[in-house]
Amino acid sequence: MEVAVWDEQACRDAARLRRQGPGEDVVRSVRAILDDVAARKDAALLELTQRFDGASGPGFTLEAGPEEFEAAYKAVDGPVLAAIRRAISRVRVFQEENLWVGHCAGNRAGDRPPDRSRAGESDRAAALEARPLDRVGIYIPGGRAAYPSSVVMTAIPARVAGVGEVVVCTPPGKDGRLPAPVLVACRECGVDRVFKVGGAQAVAGMAYGTETIPAVDKIVGPGNAYVTEAKRQVFGLVGIDSLAGPSEVLILAGPGADAEMVATDLLAQAEHGPGALGLLVTWDGGLASAVGAAVTRLTAGVEREIGREVEREVKGQVALCTVGFPEAAVGLSAAWNAEHVQVLSPLPGDLLHSVRGAALFLGPSTAVAFGDYIAGPSHVLPTMGAARFAGPLSANDFFRTFSRLELDAAAAAGLSADTALLAGVEGLPWHARSATRRGGW
């Protein structure tokens, strides 16, 4: 397998290039799909599902029915079901423990907000409150494999937040069926409805609503370039989690790191598919050479075991970058702000605090694979440098916040003069009158 070797400047250049948006052909194709679904609804979904997924026939339905769930449970082995349930339990506990705004969710309309008055403003009742979203749509990718883990990582945070209805869209196989583990995960996570639709057309269905798929308030979940572009184009009509591109890991490691372990972690990220990236940044040139040799040796071994199939499974690029000092390696983590950042060698506290990324995995025992499946935090993460302003999907992403203000007559009178003055500065006389009517002058 070919391994890229970068110096520090080449590594920074690669970080900038990775942030480029989709090509014009993707943008135009997605726009056409969105317009088609908005106009023709279920008819468009059926045609597009046949065109892109090959699913058709008189028995095909857009929504998974009870018999499909029943068959799925029969098809999933007991140990797999038990692992799904353990993952659900761990993810639920993590989300509950990290629910920042959930204490506001129990406030009912008409309830007086908590007293947040300050000295001299005892007649003011003001608060920032939160309510869970009414309906959320989740996209679960398919095609190359089945991803029950993505169901757990998206549906459980929504359920912890108290979302009213959770629906899932995921592409069917050519037989018109969904992978059994995905259906089982949906049922175990409390998903309300599951639709056999993938790609940009699934995003369109959830954003606009059709005869079968209800319109949602927010769309979350990972997908390919077309799914991501569709989420970008419908944002504003609905909320979205983030615009995620190909998966990536940046590994920071120095002397003493296990070269074969590093190589395994790089390859694990690469097998996410085309465009995925495993990048080692090290301040030990010997480690870089050893990791490069280990990548070649390990992929050659897999090729002997399963044939050329490894070329399909490991299409992502593996890159190695050697710098002079740990400080330079940490600086590159800030340049990348990668989706996953593994720190496999000890760093001083101040340097560790400066490491940047969407999800940090600290210590040689902490594989990204644990975070992908069962450790607790969601694996739905921003990529391509978006960790500069976004973070992991969590239950906190499934709330809408609003401010609430209630003034008595005395408080209104106290605010009216300043309000009228400011409204006058802005040339808005009726704003001024609205305030002075409350001020008694």
C-alpha positions as CSV (number, residue, x, y, z in Angstrom):
1,M,0.0,0.0,0.0
2,E,1.3,3.4,-0.9
3,V,2.1,5.7,2.1
4,A,2.5,9.5,1.7
5,V,5.4,11.1,3.4
6,W,5.0,14.8,4.3
7,D,7.2,17.5,5.9
8,E,5.5,20.0,8.2
9,Q,4.7,22.5,5.4
10,A,3.2,19.8,3.2
11,C,1.1,18.6,6.2
12,R,-0.3,22.2,6.6
13,D,-1.0,22.5,2.9
14,A,-2.9,19.2,3.0
15,A,-5.0,20.5,5.9
16,R,-6.0,23.5,3.8
17,L,-6.8,21.5,0.7
18,R,-9.0,19.1,2.7
19,R,-11.4,22.0,3.6
20,Q,-12.5,22.5,0.0
21,G,-16.2,22.1,-0.7
22,P,-17.9,19.8,-3.2
23,G,-17.5,20.1,-7.0
24,E,-20.1,22.0,-9.1
25,D,-21.4,18.6,-10.5
26,V,-22.3,17.5,-7.0
27,V,-24.0,20.8,-6.2
28,R,-26.1,20.7,-9.4
29,S,-27.0,17.0,-9.0
30,V,-28.2,17.5,-5.5
31,R,-30.3,20.6,-6.4
32,A,-32.0,18.7,-9.1
33,I,-32.9,15.8,-6.7
34,L,-34.1,18.2,-4.0
35,D,-36.4,20.0,-6.5
36,D,-37.7,16.7,-7.9
37,V,-38.7,15.4,-4.4
38,A,-40.2,18.8,-3.4
39,A,-42.4,18.7,-6.5
40,R,-43.3,15.0,-6.9
41,K,-42.8,13.7,-3.3
42,D,-43.2,9.9,-3.0
43,A,-43.2,9.4,-6.8
44,A,-39.8,10.9,-7.0
45,L,-38.5,8.9,-4.0
46,L,-39.6,5.7,-5.6
47,E,-38.0,6.5,-8.9
48,L,-34.8,7.7,-7.4
49,T,-34.5,4.7,-5.1
50,Q,-34.8,2.4,-8.1
51,R,-32.3,4.4,-10.0
52,F,-29.6,4.7,-7.3
53,D,-30.2,1.6,-5.2
54,G,-31.9,-0.8,-7.6
55,A,-34.8,-1.4,-5.2
56,S,-38.1,-1.7,-7.0
57,G,-41.0,-4.1,-7.6
58,P,-44.6,-4.3,-6.8
59,G,-43.9,-5.3,-3.2
60,F,-41.5,-2.5,-2.4
61,T,-42.7,0.1,0.2
62,L,-40.9,3.2,1.3
63,E,-41.5,2.4,5.0
64,A,-40.2,-0.7,6.8
65,G,-43.1,-2.7,8.1
66,P,-43.6,-4.9,11.3
67,E,-42.8,-8.1,9.4
68,E,-39.4,-6.7,8.4
69,F,-38.5,-5.9,12.0
70,E,-39.6,-9.4,13.0
71,A,-37.5,-11.0,10.4
72,A,-34.5,-8.8,11.4
73,Y,-34.6,-10.0,15.0
74,K,-34.5,-13.6,13.7
75,A,-31.5,-12.9,11.5
76,V,-29.3,-11.2,14.1
77,D,-27.2,-13.5,16.3
78,G,-27.7,-13.3,20.1
79,P,-24.2,-12.0,20.8
80,V,-24.6,-9.2,18.3
81,L,-27.9,-8.2,19.8
82,A,-26.3,-8.2,23.3
83,A,-23.5,-6.0,22.0
84,I,-25.9,-3.6,20.5
85,R,-27.8,-3.4,23.8
86,R,-24.5,-2.8,25.8
87,A,-23.6,0.0,23.4
88,I,-27.0,1.6,23.8
89,S,-26.6,1.4,27.6
90,R,-23.2,3.0,27.6
91,V,-24.1,5.7,25.1
92,R,-27.3,6.5,27.1
93,V,-25.4,6.9,30.3
94,F,-22.8,9.1,28.7
95,Q,-25.5,11.4,27.2
96,E,-27.4,11.6,30.4
97,E,-24.3,12.5,32.4
98,N,-23.4,15.3,29.9
99,L,-26.9,16.8,29.3
100,W,-26.3,20.5,30.0
101,V,-29.7,21.9,29.2
102,G,-32.0,19.0,30.0
103,H,-33.0,20.5,33.4
104,C,-34.9,23.1,31.4
105,A,-36.8,20.6,29.3
106,G,-39.4,19.9,32.0
107,N,-40.7,23.5,32.1
108,R,-44.2,23.6,30.8
109,A,-45.7,26.4,28.8
110,G,-47.2,28.9,31.3
111,D,-44.8,28.0,34.1
112,R,-43.1,30.9,35.6
113,P,-39.3,30.7,34.8
114,P,-36.9,30.4,37.7
115,D,-36.0,33.7,39.5
116,R,-32.9,35.1,37.9
117,S,-33.3,38.6,39.3
118,R,-30.3,40.7,40.3
119,A,-29.9,43.5,42.8
120,G,-32.0,46.5,41.7
121,E,-34.0,44.4,39.2
122,S,-36.1,42.3,41.6
123,D,-39.2,43.0,39.4
124,R,-37.8,41.3,36.4
125,A,-38.4,37.7,35.4
126,A,-36.1,36.7,32.5
127,A,-34.7,33.4,31.5
128,L,-33.2,31.4,28.7
129,E,-35.2,28.2,28.4
130,A,-35.1,25.0,26.3
131,R,-37.5,22.5,24.8
132,P,-36.7,19.3,23.0
133,L,-37.4,19.3,19.3
134,D,-40.7,17.8,18.1
135,R,-39.4,15.6,15.3
136,V,-35.9,14.7,14.2
137,G,-34.8,12.9,11.1
138,I,-31.7,10.6,11.2
139,Y,-29.7,9.6,8.1
140,I,-27.9,6.2,8.4
141,P,-25.5,5.5,5.5
142,G,-25.5,2.2,3.7
143,G,-24.2,0.7,0.5
144,R,-20.7,-0.5,1.5
145,A,-21.9,-2.0,4.8
146,A,-24.5,-2.0,7.6
147,Y,-24.1,0.6,10.3
148,P,-26.1,-0.2,13.4
149,S,-23.6,1.8,15.4
150,S,-24.6,5.0,13.7
151,V,-28.2,4.3,14.8
152,V,-27.1,4.1,18.4
153,M,-24.9,7.2,18.2
154,T,-27.7,9.4,16.8
155,A,-31.0,8.0,18.1
156,I,-30.0,7.6,21.7
157,P,-28.9,11.2,22.1
158,A,-32.2,12.3,20.6
159,R,-34.1,10.0,23.0
160,V,-32.2,11.3,26.0
161,A,-33.1,14.8,25.0
162,G,-36.8,13.9,24.9
163,V,-37.4,14.4,21.2
164,G,-41.1,13.8,20.4
165,E,-40.6,11.6,17.3
166,V,-37.5,10.1,15.7
167,V,-37.5,8.8,12.1
168,V,-34.7,7.2,10.2
169,C,-33.9,7.1,6.5
170,T,-31.3,4.6,5.2
171,P,-30.8,3.1,1.7
172,P,-32.2,-0.4,0.9
173,G,-30.4,-3.1,-0.9
174,K,-31.4,-4.2,-4.4
175,D,-33.8,-6.7,-2.8
176,G,-35.7,-3.7,-1.2
177,R,-34.7,-4.8,2.3
178,L,-32.7,-3.1,5.0
179,P,-29.8,-4.7,6.9
180,A,-31.1,-6.7,9.8
181,P,-28.7,-5.2,12.3
182,V,-29.8,-1.7,11.4
183,L,-33.5,-2.5,11.8
184,V,-32.8,-4.2,15.2
185,A,-30.8,-1.2,16.3
186,C,-33.6,1.1,15.3
187,R,-36.1,-0.8,17.3
188,E,-33.8,-1.1,20.4
189,C,-33.2,2.6,20.3
190,G,-36.8,3.5,20.2
191,V,-36.9,4.9,16.6
192,D,-40.5,5.6,15.7
193,R,-40.4,5.0,11.9
194,V,-37.8,3.7,9.4
195,F,-37.8,4.6,5.7
196,K,-36.0,2.7,3.0
197,V,-34.6,5.8,1.2
198,G,-31.0,6.9,0.9
199,G,-28.9,9.6,-0.6
200,A,-29.8,13.2,-1.2
201,Q,-33.4,12.1,-1.9
202,A,-33.7,11.0,1.8
203,V,-32.6,14.4,3.0
204,A,-35.1,16.0,0.7
205,G,-37.9,13.7,1.9
206,M,-37.2,14.6,5.6
207,A,-36.8,18.3,4.9
208,Y,-39.9,18.9,2.7
209,G,-42.1,16.0,3.7
210,T,-43.9,13.6,1.3
211,E,-47.0,11.5,1.4
212,T,-45.1,8.9,3.4
213,I,-42.2,10.7,5.1
214,P,-43.1,13.5,7.6
215,A,-41.2,16.8,7.5
216,V,-38.8,17.1,10.4
217,D,-37.3,19.9,12.4
218,K,-33.6,18.8,12.2
219,I,-31.6,16.3,10.2
220,V,-28.6,14.6,11.7
221,G,-26.3,11.7,10.8
222,P,-23.3,11.0,8.5
223,G,-23.4,10.4,4.8
224,N,-21.5,10.7,1.5
225,A,-20.8,13.9,-0.4
226,Y,-24.3,14.0,-1.9
227,V,-26.0,13.6,1.5
228,T,-23.7,16.3,3.0
229,E,-24.4,18.7,0.1
230,A,-28.2,18.0,0.4
231,K,-28.0,18.9,4.1
232,R,-26.2,22.1,3.3
233,Q,-28.8,23.1,0.7
234,V,-31.8,22.4,3.0
235,F,-30.3,24.2,6.0
236,G,-32.5,27.0,7.1
237,L,-35.7,25.1,6.2
238,V,-34.5,22.5,8.7
239,G,-31.7,22.4,11.2
240,I,-28.7,20.1,10.6
241,D,-25.9,18.8,12.8
242,S,-22.8,19.5,10.7
243,L,-21.4,19.2,7.3
244,A,-19.2,16.1,7.6
245,G,-16.9,14.9,4.9
246,P,-14.6,11.8,4.7
247,S,-13.4,10.4,8.1
248,E,-10.0,11.2,9.4
249,V,-7.6,10.5,12.3
250,L,-4.5,12.4,13.4
251,I,-2.2,10.4,15.6
252,L,0.4,12.2,17.8
253,A,3.1,9.8,18.8
254,G,6.8,9.9,19.8
255,P,9.6,7.6,21.0
256,G,8.4,4.4,22.5
257,A,5.1,4.2,20.6
258,D,4.2,0.7,19.3
259,A,4.7,1.1,15.5
260,E,2.4,-1.8,14.6
261,M,-0.4,-0.4,16.9
262,V,0.0,3.0,15.2
263,A,-0.2,1.3,11.8
264,T,-3.3,-0.7,12.7
265,D,-5.0,2.5,13.9
266,L,-4.1,4.3,10.7
267,L,-5.5,1.5,8.6
268,A,-8.6,1.2,10.7
269,Q,-9.4,4.8,9.8
270,A,-8.5,4.3,6.1
271,E,-11.0,1.5,5.7
272,H,-13.9,4.0,6.2
273,G,-13.8,4.5,2.4
274,P,-12.6,6.8,-0.3
275,G,-11.2,10.0,1.0
276,A,-10.7,8.7,4.5
277,L,-7.3,9.7,6.0
278,G,-5.0,8.2,8.6
279,L,-2.2,10.7,9.5
280,L,0.7,10.1,11.9
281,V,2.5,13.2,13.1
282,T,5.6,12.3,15.1
283,W,8.7,13.8,16.5
284,D,10.6,10.5,16.1
285,G,11.9,9.8,12.6
286,G,12.6,6.2,13.5
287,L,8.9,5.7,14.4
288,A,7.7,7.1,11.1
289,S,9.9,4.6,9.2
290,A,8.8,1.7,11.4
291,V,5.1,2.7,11.0
292,G,5.5,3.0,7.2
293,A,7.0,-0.5,7.1
294,A,4.3,-1.9,9.3
295,V,1.5,-0.5,7.1
296,T,3.1,-2.2,4.1
297,R,3.6,-5.5,6.0
298,L,0.1,-5.5,7.5
299,T,-1.8,-4.7,4.2
300,A,0.3,-7.3,2.4
301,G,-0.7,-9.9,5.0
302,V,-4.4,-9.1,4.6
303,E,-4.0,-9.3,0.8
304,R,-2.7,-12.8,1.2
305,E,-5.6,-13.8,3.4
306,I,-8.5,-12.3,1.5
307,G,-7.0,-11.4,-1.9
308,R,-7.3,-8.1,-3.6
309,E,-10.4,-7.2,-1.6
310,V,-8.1,-5.2,0.6
311,E,-7.9,-2.6,-2.2
312,R,-11.6,-2.0,-1.7
313,E,-11.5,-1.9,2.0
314,V,-8.5,0.4,2.4
315,K,-8.9,3.1,-0.2
316,G,-8.1,6.0,2.2
317,Q,-4.7,7.6,2.3
318,V,-2.2,6.9,5.0
319,A,0.3,9.7,5.5
320,L,3.3,10.2,7.8
321,C,4.7,13.5,8.9
322,T,7.9,14.0,10.9
323,V,8.5,17.2,12.9
324,G,11.3,18.3,15.2
325,F,9.6,18.7,18.5
326,P,6.3,17.7,20.3
327,E,5.3,21.4,20.2
328,A,5.3,21.3,16.4
329,A,3.2,18.2,16.4
330,V,0.6,19.8,18.6
331,G,0.7,22.9,16.4
332,L,-0.2,20.7,13.4
333,S,-3.2,19.3,15.4
334,A,-4.5,22.9,15.5
335,A,-3.9,23.3,11.8
336,W,-6.0,20.2,11.1
337,N,-8.6,20.3,13.9
338,A,-9.2,16.7,12.8
339,E,-12.3,14.6,13.5
340,H,-10.3,12.1,15.7
341,V,-7.1,12.9,17.4
342,Q,-5.2,10.1,19.2
343,V,-2.4,11.0,21.6
344,L,-0.4,7.8,22.0
345,S,2.7,9.3,23.7
346,P,2.8,11.3,27.0
347,L,2.7,15.1,26.6
348,P,3.2,17.7,29.3
349,G,0.0,19.2,30.6
350,D,0.2,22.5,28.9
351,L,0.9,20.8,25.5
352,L,-1.9,18.3,26.0
353,H,-4.3,21.2,26.7
354,S,-3.3,22.7,23.3
355,V,-4.2,19.7,21.3
356,R,-7.1,20.4,19.0
357,G,-9.7,18.0,17.5
358,A,-13.4,17.0,17.6
359,A,-12.8,13.9,19.7
360,L,-9.6,13.2,21.7
361,F,-8.4,9.7,22.4
362,L,-5.7,9.7,25.1
363,G,-3.2,7.0,25.8
364,P,-2.1,3.9,23.9
365,S,-5.1,1.8,25.1
366,T,-7.7,4.2,23.8
367,A,-8.4,3.1,20.2
368,V,-10.7,5.2,18.1
369,A,-12.6,2.0,17.4
370,F,-13.9,2.0,21.0
371,G,-15.4,5.4,20.3
372,D,-16.9,4.3,17.1
373,Y,-18.9,1.6,18.7
374,I,-19.4,1.4,22.5
375,A,-17.3,3.7,24.7
376,G,-20.1,6.4,25.1
377,P,-19.5,9.6,23.2
378,S,-21.2,9.8,19.8
379,H,-19.1,9.0,16.7
380,V,-21.0,11.6,14.7
381,L,-18.3,14.3,14.4
382,P,-17.3,17.3,12.3
383,T,-14.5,16.7,9.8
384,M,-12.3,18.8,7.5
385,G,-11.3,21.3,10.1
386,A,-14.9,22.0,11.3
387,A,-13.9,21.1,14.8
388,R,-12.8,24.8,15.0
389,F,-16.4,25.7,15.6
390,A,-18.4,22.4,16.0
391,G,-18.2,19.3,18.2
392,P,-19.6,15.8,18.6
393,L,-23.3,15.2,18.2
394,S,-24.9,15.0,21.7
395,A,-28.3,15.2,23.4
396,N,-27.8,18.9,23.7
397,D,-28.1,19.3,19.9
398,F,-31.8,18.2,20.1
399,F,-33.1,21.3,21.9
400,R,-34.3,24.6,20.7
401,T,-33.7,27.5,23.1
402,F,-35.8,30.6,23.6
403,S,-35.7,33.6,25.8
404,R,-38.6,34.5,28.1
405,L,-39.3,37.9,29.6
406,E,-42.0,39.1,31.9
407,L,-42.1,42.7,33.2
408,D,-44.4,44.2,35.8
409,A,-45.6,47.9,35.4
410,A,-42.9,49.3,37.6
411,A,-40.1,47.5,35.6
412,A,-41.6,48.7,32.3
413,A,-41.7,52.3,33.5
414,G,-38.1,52.1,34.5
415,L,-37.0,50.9,31.1
416,S,-39.2,53.1,28.9
417,A,-37.1,56.3,28.8
418,D,-33.9,54.6,27.7
419,T,-35.8,52.5,25.2
420,A,-37.4,55.6,23.7
421,L,-34.1,57.4,23.5
422,L,-32.4,54.5,21.7
423,A,-35.4,54.1,19.4
424,G,-35.1,57.8,18.5
425,V,-31.4,57.3,17.6
426,E,-32.4,54.6,15.2
427,G,-35.3,56.6,13.7
428,L,-38.1,54.3,14.9
429,P,-40.7,56.5,16.5
430,W,-43.3,53.8,16.9
431,H,-40.9,51.7,18.9
432,A,-40.4,54.8,21.2
433,R,-44.2,55.2,21.5
434,S,-44.6,51.6,22.3
435,A,-42.2,51.9,25.2
436,T,-43.5,55.3,26.5
437,R,-47.1,54.0,26.6
438,R,-45.8,51.5,29.2
439,G,-43.9,54.3,31.0
440,G,-46.9,56.5,31.6
441,W,-45.6,59.5,29.7
